[in-house]
Amino acid sequence: MIKLDQFLKLIGVASTGGQAKMMIFDGAVKVNDVVETRRGRKLVSGDKVTVKQEISINGVTSFDVASFIN
């Protein structure tokens, strides 16, 4: 298991814990298609994390947690 904020840092979506916290509190992160606002949410194999990001256009990126924790 890994906490949501740690996972966001691990995959490079957030460069710091503070940035991960803000993304989560701003509602930019979904776990299994539900907005998650708890940065300590424990992720398990099979969870799907979706992050709304502003790049050059608004985009959505999804990651399969299993590929990072198995």
Biopython code that builds the backbone (N, CA, C, O; Angstrom):
import numpy as np
from Bio.PDB.StructureBuilder import StructureBuilder

atoms = [
    (1, "MET", "N", (0.843, -1.184, 0.000)),
    (1, "MET", "CA", (0.000, 0.000, 0.000)),
    (1, "MET", "C", (0.887, 1.245, 0.000)),
    (1, "MET", "O", (2.021, 1.230, 0.478)),
    (2, "ILE", "N", (0.332, 2.314, -0.550)),
    (2, "ILE", "CA", (1.023, 3.595, -0.590)),
    (2, "ILE", "C", (-0.023, 4.693, -0.427)),
    (2, "ILE", "O", (-1.148, 4.563, -0.910)),
    (3, "LYS", "N", (0.348, 5.765, 0.248)),
    (3, "LYS", "CA", (-0.578, 6.885, 0.429)),
    (3, "LYS", "C", (-0.681, 7.678, -0.868)),
    (3, "LYS", "O", (0.266, 7.752, -1.652)),
    (4, "LEU", "N", (-1.850, 8.266, -1.072)),
    (4, "LEU", "CA", (-2.128, 8.995, -2.301)),
    (4, "LEU", "C", (-1.117, 10.104, -2.555)),
    (4, "LEU", "O", (-0.627, 10.227, -3.678)),
    (5, "ASP", "N", (-0.790, 10.910, -1.560)),
    (5, "ASP", "CA", (0.154, 12.002, -1.788)),
    (5, "ASP", "C", (1.545, 11.481, -2.143)),
    (5, "ASP", "O", (2.238, 12.071, -2.971)),
    (6, "GLN", "N", (1.953, 10.379, -1.517)),
    (6, "GLN", "CA", (3.248, 9.775, -1.838)),
    (6, "GLN", "C", (3.254, 9.226, -3.262)),
    (6, "GLN", "O", (4.258, 9.317, -3.968)),
    (7, "PHE", "N", (2.126, 8.657, -3.676)),
    (7, "PHE", "CA", (1.999, 8.112, -5.025)),
    (7, "PHE", "C", (2.141, 9.215, -6.070)),
    (7, "PHE", "O", (2.809, 9.024, -7.086)),
    (8, "LEU", "N", (1.520, 10.364, -5.826)),
    (8, "LEU", "CA", (1.611, 11.471, -6.777)),
    (8, "LEU", "C", (3.052, 11.942, -6.934)),
    (8, "LEU", "O", (3.470, 12.310, -8.032)),
    (9, "LYS", "N", (3.809, 11.933, -5.844)),
    (9, "LYS", "CA", (5.231, 12.289, -5.927)),
    (9, "LYS", "C", (6.019, 11.196, -6.649)),
    (9, "LYS", "O", (6.886, 11.498, -7.470)),
    (10, "LEU", "N", (5.726, 9.940, -6.352)),
    (10, "LEU", "CA", (6.437, 8.815, -6.958)),
    (10, "LEU", "C", (6.329, 8.815, -8.478)),
    (10, "LEU", "O", (7.307, 8.546, -9.174)),
    (11, "ILE", "N", (5.141, 9.116, -8.989)),
    (11, "ILE", "CA", (4.953, 9.074, -10.443)),
    (11, "ILE", "C", (5.342, 10.380, -11.122)),
    (11, "ILE", "O", (5.288, 10.486, -12.348)),
    (12, "GLY", "N", (5.736, 11.386, -10.322)),
    (12, "GLY", "CA", (6.230, 12.629, -10.899)),
    (12, "GLY", "C", (5.175, 13.661, -11.234)),
    (12, "GLY", "O", (5.477, 14.663, -11.882)),
    (13, "VAL", "N", (3.939, 13.435, -10.804)),
    (13, "VAL", "CA", (2.871, 14.404, -11.055)),
    (13, "VAL", "C", (3.021, 15.601, -10.124)),
    (13, "VAL", "O", (2.719, 16.731, -10.506)),
    (14, "ALA", "N", (3.485, 15.353, -8.911)),
    (14, "ALA", "CA", (3.750, 16.416, -7.934)),
    (14, "ALA", "C", (5.225, 16.358, -7.563)),
    (14, "ALA", "O", (5.774, 15.282, -7.327)),
    (15, "SER", "N", (5.858, 17.519, -7.515)),
    (15, "SER", "CA", (7.287, 17.533, -7.185)),
    (15, "SER", "C", (7.539, 17.592, -5.682)),
    (15, "SER", "O", (8.625, 17.243, -5.218)),
    (16, "THR", "N", (6.542, 18.032, -4.923)),
    (16, "THR", "CA", (6.685, 18.109, -3.463)),
    (16, "THR", "C", (5.419, 17.586, -2.795)),
    (16, "THR", "O", (4.372, 17.450, -3.427)),
    (17, "GLY", "N", (5.542, 17.296, -1.504)),
    (17, "GLY", "CA", (4.369, 16.879, -0.749)),
    (17, "GLY", "C", (3.325, 17.978, -0.674)),
    (17, "GLY", "O", (2.124, 17.707, -0.703)),
    (18, "GLY", "N", (3.786, 19.223, -0.577)),
    (18, "GLY", "CA", (2.859, 20.356, -0.541)),
    (18, "GLY", "C", (2.078, 20.495, -1.830)),
    (18, "GLY", "O", (0.886, 20.803, -1.813)),
    (19, "GLN", "N", (2.748, 20.269, -2.949)),
    (19, "GLN", "CA", (2.072, 20.340, -4.242)),
    (19, "GLN", "C", (1.047, 19.213, -4.357)),
    (19, "GLN", "O", (-0.060, 19.432, -4.848)),
    (20, "ALA", "N", (1.406, 18.019, -3.911)),
    (20, "ALA", "CA", (0.468, 16.892, -3.939)),
    (20, "ALA", "C", (-0.750, 17.200, -3.077)),
    (20, "ALA", "O", (-1.884, 16.936, -3.477)),
    (21, "LYS", "N", (-0.512, 17.760, -1.891)),
    (21, "LYS", "CA", (-1.596, 18.116, -0.975)),
    (21, "LYS", "C", (-2.560, 19.101, -1.629)),
    (21, "LYS", "O", (-3.776, 18.929, -1.541)),
    (22, "MET", "N", (-2.029, 20.124, -2.282)),
    (22, "MET", "CA", (-2.884, 21.123, -2.930)),
    (22, "MET", "C", (-3.692, 20.514, -4.069)),
    (22, "MET", "O", (-4.870, 20.832, -4.226)),
    (23, "MET", "N", (-3.077, 19.645, -4.865)),
    (23, "MET", "CA", (-3.789, 18.989, -5.963)),
    (23, "MET", "C", (-4.965, 18.181, -5.421)),
    (23, "MET", "O", (-6.064, 18.209, -5.975)),
    (24, "ILE", "N", (-4.714, 17.462, -4.331)),
    (24, "ILE", "CA", (-5.757, 16.624, -3.734)),
    (24, "ILE", "C", (-6.866, 17.496, -3.153)),
    (24, "ILE", "O", (-8.042, 17.253, -3.422)),
    (25, "PHE", "N", (-6.507, 18.511, -2.358)),
    (25, "PHE", "CA", (-7.508, 19.380, -1.736)),
    (25, "PHE", "C", (-8.292, 20.197, -2.759)),
    (25, "PHE", "O", (-9.437, 20.569, -2.503)),
    (26, "ASP", "N", (-7.687, 20.480, -3.917)),
    (26, "ASP", "CA", (-8.367, 21.230, -4.977)),
    (26, "ASP", "C", (-9.321, 20.367, -5.796)),
    (26, "ASP", "O", (-10.000, 20.879, -6.687)),
    (27, "GLY", "N", (-9.385, 19.066, -5.511)),
    (27, "GLY", "CA", (-10.296, 18.180, -6.227)),
    (27, "GLY", "C", (-9.785, 17.739, -7.583)),
    (27, "GLY", "O", (-10.568, 17.309, -8.430)),
    (28, "ALA", "N", (-8.477, 17.840, -7.803)),
    (28, "ALA", "CA", (-7.901, 17.487, -9.100)),
    (28, "ALA", "C", (-7.526, 16.013, -9.203)),
    (28, "ALA", "O", (-7.015, 15.575, -10.234)),
    (29, "VAL", "N", (-7.775, 15.243, -8.141)),
    (29, "VAL", "CA", (-7.373, 13.837, -8.126)),
    (29, "VAL", "C", (-8.592, 12.958, -7.861)),
    (29, "VAL", "O", (-9.366, 13.203, -6.936)),
    (30, "LYS", "N", (-8.741, 11.932, -8.691)),
    (30, "LYS", "CA", (-9.800, 10.945, -8.489)),
    (30, "LYS", "C", (-9.158, 9.584, -8.235)),
    (30, "LYS", "O", (-8.117, 9.256, -8.805)),
    (31, "VAL", "N", (-9.796, 8.805, -7.375)),
    (31, "VAL", "CA", (-9.411, 7.414, -7.172)),
    (31, "VAL", "C", (-10.629, 6.583, -7.524)),
    (31, "VAL", "O", (-11.698, 6.742, -6.936)),
    (32, "ASN", "N", (-10.454, 5.698, -8.489)),
    (32, "ASN", "CA", (-11.556, 4.858, -8.972)),
    (32, "ASN", "C", (-12.760, 5.711, -9.385)),
    (32, "ASN", "O", (-13.905, 5.400, -9.057)),
    (33, "ASP", "N", (-12.471, 6.786, -10.107)),
    (33, "ASP", "CA", (-13.471, 7.694, -10.688)),
    (33, "ASP", "C", (-14.257, 8.518, -9.665)),
    (33, "ASP", "O", (-15.305, 9.071, -9.997)),
    (34, "VAL", "N", (-13.767, 8.606, -8.434)),
    (34, "VAL", "CA", (-14.403, 9.413, -7.390)),
    (34, "VAL", "C", (-13.371, 10.420, -6.884)),
    (34, "VAL", "O", (-12.243, 10.047, -6.562)),
    (35, "VAL", "N", (-13.760, 11.710, -6.813)),
    (35, "VAL", "CA", (-12.844, 12.739, -6.310)),
    (35, "VAL", "C", (-12.418, 12.371, -4.894)),
    (35, "VAL", "O", (-13.247, 12.083, -4.031)),
    (36, "GLU", "N", (-11.113, 12.387, -4.679)),
    (36, "GLU", "CA", (-10.552, 12.039, -3.364)),
    (36, "GLU", "C", (-9.880, 13.264, -2.761)),
    (36, "GLU", "O", (-9.023, 13.880, -3.395)),
    (37, "THR", "N", (-10.265, 13.617, -1.539)),
    (37, "THR", "CA", (-9.690, 14.792, -0.880)),
    (37, "THR", "C", (-8.852, 14.423, 0.342)),
    (37, "THR", "O", (-8.393, 15.303, 1.071)),
    (38, "ARG", "N", (-8.654, 13.128, 0.566)),
    (38, "ARG", "CA", (-7.823, 12.684, 1.696)),
    (38, "ARG", "C", (-6.438, 12.334, 1.174)),
    (38, "ARG", "O", (-6.271, 11.354, 0.447)),
    (39, "ARG", "N", (-5.442, 13.138, 1.548)),
    (39, "ARG", "CA", (-4.095, 12.882, 1.036)),
    (39, "ARG", "C", (-3.509, 11.602, 1.600)),
    (39, "ARG", "O", (-2.606, 11.024, 0.996)),
    (40, "GLY", "N", (-4.002, 11.144, 2.744)),
    (40, "GLY", "CA", (-3.518, 9.911, 3.354)),
    (40, "GLY", "C", (-4.240, 8.667, 2.882)),
    (40, "GLY", "O", (-3.986, 7.575, 3.390)),
    (41, "ARG", "N", (-5.140, 8.813, 1.915)),
    (41, "ARG", "CA", (-5.877, 7.666, 1.372)),
    (41, "ARG", "C", (-4.885, 6.600, 0.935)),
    (41, "ARG", "O", (-3.965, 6.885, 0.169)),
    (42, "LYS", "N", (-5.064, 5.384, 1.413)),
    (42, "LYS", "CA", (-4.162, 4.297, 1.052)),
    (42, "LYS", "C", (-4.630, 3.654, -0.242)),
    (42, "LYS", "O", (-5.786, 3.254, -0.379)),
    (43, "LEU", "N", (-3.710, 3.566, -1.178)),
    (43, "LEU", "CA", (-3.998, 2.952, -2.464)),
    (43, "LEU", "C", (-3.586, 1.491, -2.425)),
    (43, "LEU", "O", (-2.589, 1.123, -1.804)),
    (44, "VAL", "N", (-4.371, 0.673, -3.097)),
    (44, "VAL", "CA", (-4.060, -0.749, -3.189)),
    (44, "VAL", "C", (-3.997, -1.144, -4.654)),
    (44, "VAL", "O", (-4.465, -0.417, -5.531)),
    (45, "SER", "N", (-3.420, -2.293, -4.901)),
    (45, "SER", "CA", (-3.330, -2.800, -6.261)),
    (45, "SER", "C", (-4.721, -2.833, -6.891)),
    (45, "SER", "O", (-5.672, -3.321, -6.281)),
    (46, "GLY", "N", (-4.835, -2.320, -8.093)),
    (46, "GLY", "CA", (-6.115, -2.276, -8.790)),
    (46, "GLY", "C", (-6.793, -0.920, -8.742)),
    (46, "GLY", "O", (-7.699, -0.659, -9.534)),
    (47, "ASP", "N", (-6.373, -0.043, -7.825)),
    (47, "ASP", "CA", (-6.933, 1.308, -7.784)),
    (47, "ASP", "C", (-6.513, 2.067, -9.040)),
    (47, "ASP", "O", (-5.405, 1.890, -9.545)),
    (48, "LYS", "N", (-7.403, 2.902, -9.527)),
    (48, "LYS", "CA", (-7.121, 3.747, -10.687)),
    (48, "LYS", "C", (-7.071, 5.192, -10.212)),
    (48, "LYS", "O", (-8.039, 5.701, -9.648)),
    (49, "VAL", "N", (-5.943, 5.847, -10.442)),
    (49, "VAL", "CA", (-5.764, 7.239, -10.036)),
    (49, "VAL", "C", (-5.788, 8.106, -11.285)),
    (49, "VAL", "O", (-5.037, 7.868, -12.231)),
    (50, "THR", "N", (-6.651, 9.110, -11.283)),
    (50, "THR", "CA", (-6.766, 10.037, -12.402)),
    (50, "THR", "C", (-6.451, 11.435, -11.886)),
    (50, "THR", "O", (-6.974, 11.869, -10.860)),
    (51, "VAL", "N", (-5.584, 12.130, -12.621)),
    (51, "VAL", "CA", (-5.150, 13.462, -12.211)),
    (51, "VAL", "C", (-5.464, 14.456, -13.313)),
    (51, "VAL", "O", (-5.042, 14.286, -14.457)),
    (52, "LYS", "N", (-6.211, 15.502, -12.957)),
    (52, "LYS", "CA", (-6.477, 16.578, -13.906)),
    (52, "LYS", "C", (-5.323, 17.559, -13.802)),
    (52, "LYS", "O", (-5.013, 18.059, -12.721)),
    (53, "GLN", "N", (-4.690, 17.830, -14.940)),
    (53, "GLN", "CA", (-3.530, 18.720, -14.949)),
    (53, "GLN", "C", (-3.700, 19.793, -16.000)),
    (53, "GLN", "O", (-4.393, 19.603, -17.000)),
    (54, "GLU", "N", (-3.063, 20.915, -15.761)),
    (54, "GLU", "CA", (-2.961, 21.923, -16.799)),
    (54, "GLU", "C", (-1.579, 21.786, -17.399)),
    (54, "GLU", "O", (-0.567, 21.992, -16.729)),
    (55, "ILE", "N", (-1.553, 21.438, -18.663)),
    (55, "ILE", "CA", (-0.278, 21.342, -19.364)),
    (55, "ILE", "C", (-0.309, 22.533, -20.312)),
    (55, "ILE", "O", (-0.312, 23.672, -19.846)),
    (56, "SER", "N", (-0.331, 22.321, -21.596)),
    (56, "SER", "CA", (-0.578, 23.425, -22.504)),
    (56, "SER", "C", (-2.074, 23.520, -22.784)),
    (56, "SER", "O", (-2.590, 24.571, -23.165)),
    (57, "ILE", "N", (-2.755, 22.397, -22.584)),
    (57, "ILE", "CA", (-4.212, 22.352, -22.621)),
    (57, "ILE", "C", (-4.629, 21.561, -21.386)),
    (57, "ILE", "O", (-3.794, 20.904, -20.765)),
    (58, "ASN", "N", (-5.895, 21.613, -21.024)),
    (58, "ASN", "CA", (-6.342, 20.802, -19.896)),
    (58, "ASN", "C", (-6.306, 19.347, -20.310)),
    (58, "ASN", "O", (-6.817, 18.980, -21.368)),
    (59, "GLY", "N", (-5.706, 18.522, -19.479)),
    (59, "GLY", "CA", (-5.603, 17.106, -19.802)),
    (59, "GLY", "C", (-5.897, 16.253, -18.594)),
    (59, "GLY", "O", (-5.892, 16.726, -17.458)),
    (60, "VAL", "N", (-6.150, 15.001, -18.854)),
    (60, "VAL", "CA", (-6.398, 14.043, -17.791)),
    (60, "VAL", "C", (-5.459, 12.870, -18.007)),
    (60, "VAL", "O", (-5.336, 12.368, -19.125)),
    (61, "THR", "N", (-4.801, 12.433, -16.953)),
    (61, "THR", "CA", (-3.882, 11.314, -17.021)),
    (61, "THR", "C", (-4.322, 10.264, -16.019)),
    (61, "THR", "O", (-4.661, 10.598, -14.884)),
    (62, "SER", "N", (-4.323, 8.993, -16.420)),
    (62, "SER", "CA", (-4.686, 7.905, -15.514)),
    (62, "SER", "C", (-3.504, 6.976, -15.315)),
    (62, "SER", "O", (-2.703, 6.771, -16.227)),
    (63, "PHE", "N", (-3.400, 6.417, -14.127)),
    (63, "PHE", "CA", (-2.331, 5.485, -13.805)),
    (63, "PHE", "C", (-2.920, 4.281, -13.093)),
    (63, "PHE", "O", (-3.827, 4.423, -12.273)),
    (64, "ASP", "N", (-2.407, 3.094, -13.403)),
    (64, "ASP", "CA", (-2.790, 1.873, -12.707)),
    (64, "ASP", "C", (-1.825, 1.695, -11.541)),
    (64, "ASP", "O", (-0.623, 1.524, -11.745)),
    (65, "VAL", "N", (-2.343, 1.734, -10.342)),
    (65, "VAL", "CA", (-1.510, 1.665, -9.147)),
    (65, "VAL", "C", (-0.690, 0.378, -9.113)),
    (65, "VAL", "O", (0.444, 0.388, -8.635)),
    (66, "ALA", "N", (-1.237, -0.718, -9.604)),
    (66, "ALA", "CA", (-0.555, -2.014, -9.529)),
    (66, "ALA", "C", (0.826, -1.979, -10.158)),
    (66, "ALA", "O", (1.738, -2.648, -9.673)),
    (67, "SER", "N", (0.999, -1.223, -11.216)),
    (67, "SER", "CA", (2.292, -1.194, -11.891)),
    (67, "SER", "C", (3.358, -0.476, -11.068)),
    (67, "SER", "O", (4.544, -0.574, -11.384)),
    (68, "PHE", "N", (2.962, 0.238, -10.027)),
    (68, "PHE", "CA", (3.921, 0.964, -9.200)),
    (68, "PHE", "C", (4.191, 0.301, -7.856)),
    (68, "PHE", "O", (5.231, 0.554, -7.248)),
    (69, "ILE", "N", (3.274, -0.547, -7.374)),
    (69, "ILE", "CA", (3.468, -1.105, -6.035)),
    (69, "ILE", "C", (3.653, -2.609, -6.025)),
    (69, "ILE", "O", (3.847, -3.184, -4.954)),
    (70, "ASN", "N", (3.602, -3.259, -7.150)),
    (70, "ASN", "CA", (3.823, -4.716, -7.168)),
    (70, "ASN", "C", (5.247, -5.037, -7.484)),
    (70, "ASN", "O", (5.617, -6.209, -7.542)),
]
sb = StructureBuilder()
sb.init_structure("model")
sb.init_model(0)
sb.init_chain("A")
sb.init_seg("    ")
for serial, (resi, resn, name, xyz) in enumerate(atoms, 1):
    if name == "N":
        sb.init_residue(resn, " ", resi, " ")
    sb.init_atom(name, np.array(xyz, "f"), 0.0, 1.0, " ", f" {name:<3s}", serial, name[0])
structure = sb.get_structure()
